[in-house]
Structures are given as C-alpha cells and as structure tokens.
Amino acid sequence: MIYYYLWSMYLFLLSLLLLLISINFYFLEFNIMVYWNILNINSMEFNMLMFFDWMTFMFIFIVFFISSMIMIYCVDYMSHEYNKNMFLLLMIFFIFSMMLLVISPNLMSILLGWDGLGLISFVLVIYYQNVFSMNSGMLTILLNRIGDTLILMSIGWFSMLGSWNFLNFYKLDNLMLLMMIVLAAFTKSAQFPFSSWLPAAMAAPTPVSSLVHSSTLVTAGVYLLIRFNWFIFNKEIILIYIFLISVITMLFASLSAIIEYDMKKIVAFSTLSQLSFMFIMYSFKNIDLVFFHLIIHALFKSVMFMSCGSMIHAMSGIQDIRFMGYIFNYMPLTSTILMVSMFSLCGIPFFSGFYSKDQIIECSYLLKNCMYMFILLFLSILLTFIYSFRLFYYLMMKKFSYFNIISFSESKNISISMTMLMMMTLFFGLMMNYFVYYKIEIYFIEIFEKLLVYSFYLLLLNMLLIYLKYYLNLKFKLFNFFFYSLWLLNKLIKSHKFMFMNSINLWISMDKNWNEIYKISIFLFVKKMKKINSLMNNWILELLLILILYIVIIF
C-alpha cells in the first residue's frame, strides 16, 4: 500500500501549488494557451490545445486534493482486496482523464478525456464482478455513450466550420449544434431522462463513488457548458430548456431521496439534486455562482460519501439505514464529519454550502419573472433539508437495529483523510466567497427575505418530527413504487428487454449457426482457390521457361 501514500503525497503537494497559481491568475486576470500542431489534413488542422485560466487551475486543484485524500482513505478501505494495484492504476487514469477534459478547449482532445471518463467509470463500477455490478455498469456506459455520440457528431459539425477549437468562434448561431452539446452535458451529469445511471453506479466501491460523484464524472457536463457559455447564452430557448429539464430532475431526485433506504443512493440522489441546482443557476446566466457552488459541492459531497462509506465498512457492508441508529455512540468522529457535510448541504449559516446557496437565493430575488423560479429554488432547498434530516434521524436518533455483538471501529487512515477534507469543507467556502466576490456589488434585501428559508426550516423540522414519531409506519404503496422505480425510468429501460433477447436469438441463430456454415464454406473455397492458384502459377512459370528456352535455341 506504499504506492497509495506516495501518490497521495504527490497529488496533495501538486494541489497546493495549483491553488496558489489559480489565485495568482485570478487577481492578475491572466490566461495561457499552449498550441501544438500535430497534423494537417487538407484545410483542417489537428491541434493539441491546452487552455489555462484561474477556473482551470481551481478545478484541477479540487480534483487533486480530493483524490489525495481518497488515496489515504483507500489504504484501509481497500486493504482486503486482491487487486489493489489495479484499482490504484484505474483511479490514476480516471484523474488524468478528467484533467485532460478540463484543460482542453478543443473538441477532439475533449473527446479523449470524455471517453476516458466513461470507459474507466464502467470498469470501476463493475469492480466487484457480480451480476448487480455488471447490470449497473452496462446501464452507466450505455447512457454515457449517447453523450459520446453527440460529441462525435459535434466534432463533425465543427469540421465543416473549419476548426475543432471552439475558442476560435466568437458566435455560433447553429441551434442544432448547441443542442447536441447541451444534451451531451445532460448525459454526463445525469439529467432527466438520463438520470437512472447515477444511483445505479453506487455498485462501485465507496472511494470511487466519493471521487466520481463529487468532482469528476458528473461535474464534467456542468464544466463543459461553462466553457461554451458565450454561445449558449445567446439562445434563450436553450436556456429555457435547460431550466425546465433541471427543475424536473431536481424534483425527481429530491422526492426519490425522501423514500430511499440505501444510504449511498440517498447521497447519490442529493448529488443529482445539487447538479440540477447548478444547471438552474446556469440558465440564469450566472457563471461565477455555478462554478462557486460546483467547487463547494465537490468538497462537502466527497466527505459525505467517505463518512457514509466508513459506516458501511464498520457495519460489514450494510447500507440500509433501517438497520442503523445511535451511530454517534459508536463512531463519534465519523458521525460529526457526516453532520458537518449535511449542514453544508442544507446551507446552514457559516458552513461552506451556506456561502454559495445564500448567494444563489439572493441572486434569485433580482431576476425577471423571479416568482416562479424562486418558488422552485425554494422548494429544492426545502426538499434538501427534508431528506437530509431524514438521514440524520435514521442514523443518529432511531433505535439501533443491528446485531448487538458487532464491533465498531474507526480506521486511522479513514479518519485522517475525512478530517482533513472536513477542515477544508469548513473554511474553503468562506475563502472562496472572499476570493470570487471581493469586487462585485452587494445584494441589499430585507431581513424577512433573508430569514425566509430558515423560518421554513424550523417549521419543517417540527412537522418532520411529528411525522416521524406518529406516522412512520404508514405505507403509500403507489407513491413508493413510483419513486423507487425512478419515475418509472427503470421500468422503461427493462421494457426494452425484448430487444436484447432478440439480439441473443440472432446471435445464436446467425453467428453460431448459419454464419459458421458460411465461414467454413468460404474458408474451404478460399483454400481450394489458393491451391488452384498455386498450381496455375507453377504451370505458367514452367510454360514461360520452356518458351524462353525455345527462343534461345532457335536464335
């Protein structure tokens, strides 16, 4: 496991360096582009481009910092696995695929990182090599391949425009091209109707979930739209489409999290909800807020996954929250870290999530037609509080329902990595708030508007306590069926089972029957023709030699 420590130290030191460079680039308003011409095909140039600005360095800093902590986390969490070195290599390839996507303003090089993320995520999801993991992995890669196909079609379209580098274009009026970019981002960030792969990908080990669903794979779509912002902001119809899809996904994820019992899936649905929150702010044309919340969310969501994984690890793989209760008495440090991350998720004042969510709420007061938009944002925040408090109730307040003989323990390396990430989660939001918003105007709103969310928090808290105390045993079968099946998305995917069955029948009847006969017949025919050809060649050669000899004798 020494390689995990070495890579962790390397990524940690590199992340600190990138943070300093990012701050320097931000205040100096400095950008760098590295240009390397690889190949010319007619009038088309194949260029490898790398674009560095403060956003690039800040995003890579977050990816490297979280990855360094996860490497330490893996020392204990993956200690019993046989393929530890293979797992480390996959994680490293995944990190550098994300880095390639982040630094590339060229669609061709973006595709390398984009496909690398999809392929390695599939391998990581099927890491445990069972039927459930394989089904989840296939669902993940097939839905992500839709986005890959759209990126390939976009590359073809940009080829007709003369360049794969989208920074060369000041304006793009092609609605179809921009919609392909947006849909590709939706598949990677699991927006409706491509949402079902995100909770299914929880079949991967917890360190993978902590990295993939906080700062890398699911955020790639948001980051891609941030880079294409000056094209998309000119098309109001695309922004309306992004807003509507994000609202649907936000409600879908929040309501599904409220009735889910799998701990990792609850956190996955909260990730889906927060991604929709970012897309909603993107539709309001506020790039700084989107990026701000993206960075803060990556920190507190990674530590939330890690603390949940620590509890699952201590309970011998049990993920059902109904078996848990009074965890604070057995794992006080892990429970404290989980509560800090949950407070950040809910936007409780002076935790990291507060600084981004508070800015979003204040910004939403000043928008045109803000009543409907603000109600939906407000509903999203309240639903976040509901499923977060439900998770807190089952873990901390409910009676313990597992084996009494189980021995709980908090591993040293797991605790160290989670504590460092928790400290960063506590203070980085305030730092980013001063860092990004030090030179913009301040929103002046009334005290009633400022306290509106927290007043509803208190009201909801009282209502939830009453509900959980008296009506917890009520079963709404239709409601549960609808949301357990992810708004019937899972049923829709399974309804296409006959297509796969027909594919199997075709494979049996054609590949394993008729095609075998054809292949054997063709092989025998080619073999016979080869023999005839060999005989003909020998006969022609002999005839030529006889003719040459006859000519020599005559003359």
VEXDO-249222 format. One line per 10 residues: number of its first residue (from 0); their letters; for each residue x negated, y, z negated of C-alpha. Coordinates in pm, whole numbers, plus 50000, padded with zeros to 5 digits. Each point is the difference from the previous one (the first is absolute). Example, Ala and Ser with C-alpha at 12.3 -4.5 7.8 and 13.67 -1.06 7.14 Angstrom:
! residues 2
0	AS	48770,49550,49220 | 49863,50344,50066
END
This chain:
! residues 555
0	MIYYYLWSMY	50000,50000,50000 | 49694,50227,50008 | 50097,50114,50351 | 50325,50146,49864 | 49805,50215,49754 | 49755,50113,50268 | 50272,50098,50245 | 50195,50170,49724 | 49702,50215,49902 | 49924,50080,50364
10	LFLLSLLLLL	50359,50108,50076 | 50028,50196,49674 | 49687,50208,50064 | 50099,50053,50362 | 50348,50115,49894 | 49856,50263,49763 | 49779,50132,50282 | 50300,50018,50235 | 50202,50191,49738 | 49731,50269,49975
20	ISINFYFLEF	49976,50021,50381 | 50381,50031,50027 | 50010,50290,49751 | 49716,50170,50187 | 50173,49959,50338 | 50329,50131,49860 | 49864,50324,49861 | 49772,50063,50298 | 50279,49903,50247 | 49746,49786,50178
30	NIMVYWNILN	50059,49718,50254 | 49762,49764,50179 | 50062,49793,50314 | 49752,49733,50112 | 50029,49915,50371 | 49856,49690,50165 | 50070,49922,50366 | 49999,49622,50044 | 50141,49941,50348 | 50140,50183,50304
40	INSMEFNMLM	50271,49834,50211 | 50088,50215,50302 | 50123,50327,49846 | 50060,49839,49657 | 49742,50021,49724 | 49976,49743,49721 | 49879,50208,49704 | 49936,49903,49640 | 50102,50304,49796 | 49975,50062,49627
50	FFDWMTFMFI	50175,50302,49851 | 49915,50111,49646 | 50190,50262,49804 | 50094,50032,49632 | 50304,49772,50043 | 49786,49725,50154 | 49745,50008,49718 | 50268,50024,49728 | 50192,49703,50138 | 49686,49785,50035
60	FIVFFISSMI	49901,50103,49645 | 50333,49865,49868 | 49967,49675,50198 | 49641,49943,49884 | 50069,50093,49636 | 50304,49770,49972 | 49809,49724,50182 | 49706,50028,49758 | 50233,49954,49703 | 50176,49708,50167
70	MIYCVDYMSH	49663,49828,50056 | 49940,50004,49622 | 50360,49888,49946 | 49943,49700,50230 | 49707,49872,49792 | 50243,49865,49738 | 50320,49975,50202 | 49847,49789,50281 | 49747,49813,49783 | 50183,49667,50037
80	EYNKNMFLLL	50017,50014,50382 | 49779,49785,50222 | 49966,50248,50287 | 49885,50306,49805 | 49737,50105,50255 | 50246,49971,50289 | 50248,50214,49806 | 49731,50265,49943 | 49914,50008,50372 | 50366,50037,50095
90	MIFFIFSMML	50040,50290,49756 | 49690,50173,50141 | 50119,49958,50361 | 50340,50135,49896 | 49844,50310,49839 | 49786,50079,50303 | 50291,49943,50241 | 50187,50267,49804 | 49697,50229,50013 | 49979,49956,50379
100	LVISPNLMSI	50367,50097,50034 | 49958,50306,49777 | 49700,50152,50180 | 50125,49939,50357 | 50176,50269,50206 | 49991,49764,50297 | 50289,49758,50057 | 49773,49724,50127 | 49782,50001,49687 | 50311,50047,49784
110	LLGWDGLGLI	50128,49675,50152 | 49689,49816,49876 | 50066,50107,49640 | 50378,49957,50041 | 49967,49642,50129 | 49730,49924,49745 | 50236,50097,49718 | 50281,49786,50142 | 49787,49691,50060 | 49813,50005,49667
120	SFVLVIYYQN	50319,50074,49806 | 50151,49685,50156 | 49699,49793,49890 | 50019,50145,49648 | 50376,49942,49970 | 49958,49629,50088 | 49700,49969,49764 | 50173,49752,49767 | 50085,49774,50297 | 50350,49883,49918
130	VFSMNSGMLT	50328,50012,50193 | 50124,50315,49825 | 49674,50186,50074 | 50007,49886,50364 | 50358,50120,50051 | 49915,50335,49840 | 49684,50034,50208 | 50181,49925,50326 | 50270,50254,49917 | 49730,50257,49920
140	ILLNRIGDTL	49795,49953,50315 | 50294,49971,50241 | 50161,50324,49882 | 49663,50175,50004 | 49938,49877,50355 | 50292,50216,50112 | 49801,50305,49889 | 49686,49864,50168 | 50191,49963,50328 | 50128,50358,49975
150	ILMSIGWFSM	49645,50126,49941 | 49884,49807,50310 | 50281,50157,50205 | 49899,50342,49866 | 49641,49935,50110 | 50128,49925,50353 | 50202,50321,49997 | 49702,50206,49881 | 49794,49838,50278 | 50235,50159,50254
160	LGSWNFLNFY	49946,50335,49824 | 49622,49963,50041 | 49868,49946,49646 | 50047,49774,49699 | 49889,50277,49764 | 50319,50171,49880 | 49799,50297,49867 | 49947,50101,50365 | 50371,50082,50033 | 50149,50320,49868
170	KLDNLMLLMM	50357,49897,50072 | 50182,49680,50097 | 50355,50033,50133 | 50055,49632,50071 | 50273,49889,49757 | 49960,49629,50082 | 49627,50004,49923 | 50051,50174,49664 | 50280,49760,49909 | 49767,49705,50063
180	IVLAAFTKSA	49746,50153,49760 | 50271,50057,49737 | 50137,49645,50032 | 49649,49857,49974 | 49955,50197,49676 | 50336,49870,49875 | 49898,49635,50054 | 49674,50047,49809 | 50167,50192,49716 | 50294,49755,49988
190	QFPFSSWLPA	50281,50246,50066 | 50347,49874,50086 | 50061,49764,50184 | 49642,49869,49965 | 50014,49998,49619 | 50031,49629,49927 | 49628,49922,50041 | 49888,50220,49709 | 50164,49804,49711 | 49920,49673,50183
200	AMAAPTPVSS	49629,50093,50003 | 49999,49969,49619 | 49904,49636,50061 | 49640,50125,50019 | 49777,50010,49689 | 50060,50302,49775 | 49666,50174,50084 | 50106,49990,50367 | 50340,50148,49912 | 49831,50271,49795
210	LVHSSTLVTA	49780,50105,50291 | 50231,49934,50296 | 50315,50159,49857 | 49844,50306,49840 | 49738,50162,50219 | 49942,49803,50320 | 50244,49803,50216 | 50334,50165,49914 | 49853,50351,49995 | 49847,49959,50348
220	GVYLLIRFNW	50331,50098,50164 | 50033,50317,49790 | 49639,50094,50075 | 50052,49945,50375 | 50297,50241,50002 | 49798,50256,49801 | 49738,49994,50277 | 50270,50041,50270 | 50181,50276,49810 | 49964,50288,50252
230	FIFNKEIILI	50163,49790,50273 | 50287,49861,49793 | 50084,50331,49828 | 50097,50144,50339 | 50278,49740,50038 | 50283,50064,49754 | 50192,49691,50113 | 49708,49776,49893 | 49985,50171,49660 | 50374,49942,49951
240	YIFLISVITM	49952,49633,50095 | 49711,49966,49752 | 50212,50159,49727 | 50301,49771,50057 | 49795,49678,50016 | 49804,50101,49689 | 50318,50070,49803 | 50142,49659,50097 | 49676,49828,49899 | 49981,50194,49672
250	LFASLSAIIE	50352,49893,49898 | 49939,49644,50122 | 49677,49965,49798 | 50126,50168,49682 | 50324,49802,49982 | 49815,49674,50075 | 49751,50074,49720 | 50285,50050,49752 | 50124,49640,50033 | 49665,49823,50066
260	YDMKKIVAFS	49841,49777,49730 | 49661,49929,50158 | 49756,50247,49842 | 49776,50037,50307 | 50298,50047,50230 | 50137,50279,49777 | 49667,50183,50036 | 50005,49927,50376 | 50347,50154,50033 | 49880,50304,49805
270	TLSQLSFMFI	49714,50032,50253 | 50256,49988,50281 | 50207,50268,49827 | 49699,50230,49956 | 49894,49953,50363 | 50348,50111,50104 | 49958,50298,49769 | 49683,50094,50194 | 50176,49965,50337 | 50284,50223,49876
280	MYSFKNIDLV	49750,50270,49906 | 49833,49950,50339 | 50333,50075,50168 | 49996,50331,49804 | 49666,50085,50174 | 49800,50014,49677 | 49676,49816,50073 | 49815,50104,49684 | 50272,49862,49774 | 50016,49673,50194
290	FFHLIIHALF	49625,49950,49971 | 50000,50110,49635 | 50268,49745,49906 | 49828,49735,50215 | 49677,50035,49800 | 50167,50011,49658 | 50231,49709,50086 | 49703,49785,50107 | 49842,50044,49656 | 50295,49932,49772
300	KSVMFMSCGS	50144,49724,50220 | 49669,49809,50009 | 49972,50009,49620 | 50366,49894,49972 | 49934,49694,50217 | 49687,49919,49801 | 50176,50018,49663 | 50287,49784,50129 | 49743,49754,50135 | 49827,49990,49661
310	MIHAMSGIQD	50330,49901,49835 | 50068,49736,50267 | 49646,49866,49956 | 50048,49977,49621 | 50336,49824,50038 | 49861,49728,50229 | 50155,50140,50319 | 50351,50082,49874 | 50136,50306,50186 | 50364,49995,49887
320	IRFMGYIFNY	50061,50291,49761 | 50281,49808,49827 | 49735,49779,49835 | 49817,50300,49860 | 50062,50224,49703 | 49806,50177,49724 | 49692,49982,50224 | 49861,50302,49814 | 49946,49783,49691 | 49784,49756,50196
330	MPLTSTILMV	49830,50221,50262 | 49993,50356,49861 | 49739,50146,50239 | 50162,49857,50313 | 50344,50116,49883 | 49869,50352,49935 | 49843,50018,50347 | 50322,49875,50161 | 50203,50263,49811 | 49762,50277,50113
340	SMFSLCGIPF	50039,49892,50362 | 50379,49981,49960 | 50010,50350,49851 | 49800,50125,50299 | 50241,49823,50235 | 50300,50167,49835 | 49834,50343,50004 | 49996,50049,49621 | 49834,50338,49927 | 49622,50016,49989
350	FSGFYSKDQI	49941,49657,50146 | 49855,49987,50352 | 50327,49926,50178 | 50154,50310,49844 | 49777,50240,50193 | 50097,49864,50342 | 50367,49927,49928 | 50053,50335,49829 | 49856,50180,50303 | 50230,49797,50226
360	IECSYLLKNC	50311,50088,49796 | 49907,50369,49990 | 49934,49999,50373 | 50335,49835,50069 | 50186,50294,49837 | 49870,50231,50272 | 50093,49795,50308 | 50272,50078,50251 | 50313,49788,49946 | 49829,49884,49684
370	MYMFILLFLS	50316,49893,49816 | 50033,49659,50172 | 49626,49945,50013 | 49955,50097,49637 | 50282,49768,49887 | 49830,49707,50177 | 49660,50086,49853 | 50159,50040,49660 | 50171,49662,50037 | 49667,49839,50095
380	ILLTFIYSFR	49831,50134,49687 | 50286,49883,49778 | 49998,49651,50153 | 49623,49987,49943 | 50062,50073,49633 | 50271,49730,49981 | 49792,49710,50133 | 49691,50117,49809 | 50193,50008,49672 | 50154,49660,50079
390	LFYYLMMKKF	49652,49853,50044 | 49889,50169,49676 | 50304,49855,49816 | 49937,49644,50113 | 49627,50013,49923 | 49992,50198,49676 | 50343,49996,49832 | 50162,49668,50091 | 49951,49688,49788 | 49707,49779,50099
400	SYFNIISFSE	50134,49700,50198 | 49693,49792,50086 | 49812,49717,49830 | 49906,50086,49643 | 49674,49807,50026 | 49861,50213,50284 | 49676,50184,49928 | 49980,50355,50133 | 49664,50159,50070 | 49878,50314,50174
410	SKNISISMTM	49695,49930,50214 | 49704,50233,49963 | 49940,50081,50368 | 50373,50040,50069 | 50033,50242,49706 | 49694,50205,50105 | 50119,50046,50358 | 50357,50087,49896 | 49880,50249,49736 | 49778,50186,50247
420	LMMMTLFFGL	50283,50021,50252 | 50239,50115,49726 | 49763,50284,49903 | 49981,50105,50364 | 50381,49980,50024 | 50039,50227,49695 | 49767,50279,50113 | 49976,49985,50379 | 50349,50142,50056 | 49913,50320,49812
430	MMNYFVYYKI	49667,50020,50185 | 50168,49958,50340 | 50263,50257,49905 | 49734,50266,49942 | 49799,49872,50295 | 50273,50008,50268 | 50228,50277,49873 | 49757,50254,49866 | 50070,50255,50277 | 50370,49970,50088
440	EIYFIEIFEK	50305,50181,49870 | 50176,49889,49681 | 50364,49891,50008 | 50218,50205,49767 | 50311,49807,49899 | 50242,50026,49710 | 49949,49805,49678 | 50323,49806,50064 | 49868,49882,50337 | 49666,49907,49843
450	LLVYSFYLLL	50159,49788,49724 | 50278,49849,50212 | 49817,49673,50074 | 49891,49946,49640 | 50351,50072,49868 | 50133,49726,50225 | 49716,49775,49883 | 50126,50030,49641 | 50361,49941,50107 | 49904,49693,50204
460	LNMLLIYLKY	49791,49867,49712 | 50300,49999,49767 | 50223,49842,50264 | 49743,49730,50080 | 49955,49909,49634 | 50377,49956,49964 | 50018,49793,50319 | 49704,49779,49912 | 50135,49943,49650 | 50364,49914,50076
470	YLNLKFKLFN	50040,49915,50369 | 49676,49826,50090 | 50169,49661,50045 | 50246,50121,50267 | 49926,49843,50339 | 50094,50179,50319 | 49949,49715,50243 | 50067,50185,50326 | 49789,50298,49891 | 49712,49772,49899
480	FFFYSLWLLN	50022,49794,50321 | 49993,50314,50215 | 49692,50149,49835 | 49814,49672,49937 | 50019,49936,50374 | 49847,50349,50062 | 50320,50142,50152 | 50040,49671,50192 | 49667,50055,50180 | 49878,49661,49883
490	KLIKSHKFMF	50319,49836,50128 | 49959,50180,50332 | 49647,49868,50039 | 50106,49646,49901 | 50288,50015,50248 | 49742,49992,50278 | 49886,49660,49879 | 50155,49836,50306 | 49748,50188,50216 | 49715,49837,49812
500	MNSINLWISM	50174,49660,50017 | 50037,50038,50377 | 49633,50091,50019 | 49913,49680,49814 | 50223,49794,50230 | 49837,50155,50307 | 49657,49930,49855 | 50093,49634,49941 | 50171,49947,50336 | 49760,50199,50218
510	DKNWNEIYKI	49658,50028,49837 | 50006,49654,49851 | 50186,49819,50282 | 50033,50135,50354 | 49698,50226,49982 | 49791,49708,49882 | 50104,49802,50309 | 49929,50300,50222 | 49662,50054,49838 | 49903,49633,50040
520	SIFLFVKKMK	50117,49998,50362 | 49816,50322,50079 | 49689,49868,49828 | 50009,49675,50205 | 50068,50195,50320 | 49710,50238,49936 | 49775,49708,49914 | 50091,49822,50323 | 49954,50316,50206 | 49665,50055,49838
530	KINSLMNNWI	49893,49650,50102 | 50125,50053,50356 | 49821,50332,50012 | 49680,49836,49882 | 50030,49731,50272 | 50077,50261,50264 | 49703,50209,49895 | 49771,49696,50023 | 50142,49905,50345 | 49962,50355,50135
540	LELLLILILY	49645,50018,49867 | 49909,49669,50170 | 50157,50116,50329 | 49802,50324,49989 | 49675,49812,49938 | 50069,49766,50297 | 50073,50299,50227 | 49683,50179,49892 | 49795,49684,50058 | 50161,49949,50346
550	IVIIF	49924,50360,50104 | 49636,49967,49886 | 49953,49675,50197 | 50152,50145,50320 | 49807,50324,49992
END
